[in-house]
Amino acid sequence: GEDVEQSLFLSVREGDSSVINCTYTDSSSTYLYWYKQEPGAGLQLLTYIFSNMDMKQDQRLTVLLNKKDKHLSLRIADTQTGDSAIYFCAESSNTGGFKTIFGAGTRLFVKA
Amino acid sequence: DAGVIQSPRHEVTEMGQEVTLRCKPISGHDYLFWYRQTMMRGLELLIYFNNNVPIDDSGMPEDRFSAKMPNASFSTLKIQPSEPRDSAVYFCASSLVTAGDEQFFGPGTRLTVL
């Protein structure tokens, strides 16, 4: 079945850029999402990209999509301690009815 | 809207007891999802509903788990009997029109089974 994979941990220094990577298997993905989970809270949508786009920028966030390699990345510029959280990659497609598949989440540690 | 509401926020119970988790989705959302999150297994989709009808329950781990959605504004996830390995954070989420739309998550219920 469809799968979404991402590395489990990333550690960066405050002020540096963070890049979180994700790969997925479903070639018919329609939307690709990044969700953020802060400690003790549920997931919250951070940003998303349509599958016909290569890049999306939103303030400090840049999403890059390589559809050929089924690779998605999230870049956070000028990472702050408040960015410490778990970041989930997710993809949805209309294969057999719309469904969203989440990755395992990447835990981002930001060192002051 | 207050967002997705879950209760209780924390539940501590003893092995063998019945546990019921509750969820109120965002009004007007057609889809409701139940997830379980653990350090070992990450985020797992247990079941989801469309217009109160269960669509996919393939993620429900065992017959001890059951979920209902008697109306558009309420859903329950029941574990009977509970076991220590059921300890996890359980999330409810809802989405507007399709299962591929943005999902709005509740704050979760942290379940500890002793």
Interface residues (C-beta under 8 A of the other chain):
Chain A: T30 Y31 Y33 G40 A41 G42 L43 Q44 L45 Y48 F88 S92 S93 N94 G97 F98 K99 T100 F102 G103 A104 G105
Chain B: V4 G42 L43 L45 I55 D56 F91 A93 T98 A99 G100 D101 E102 Q103 F105 G106 P107 G108
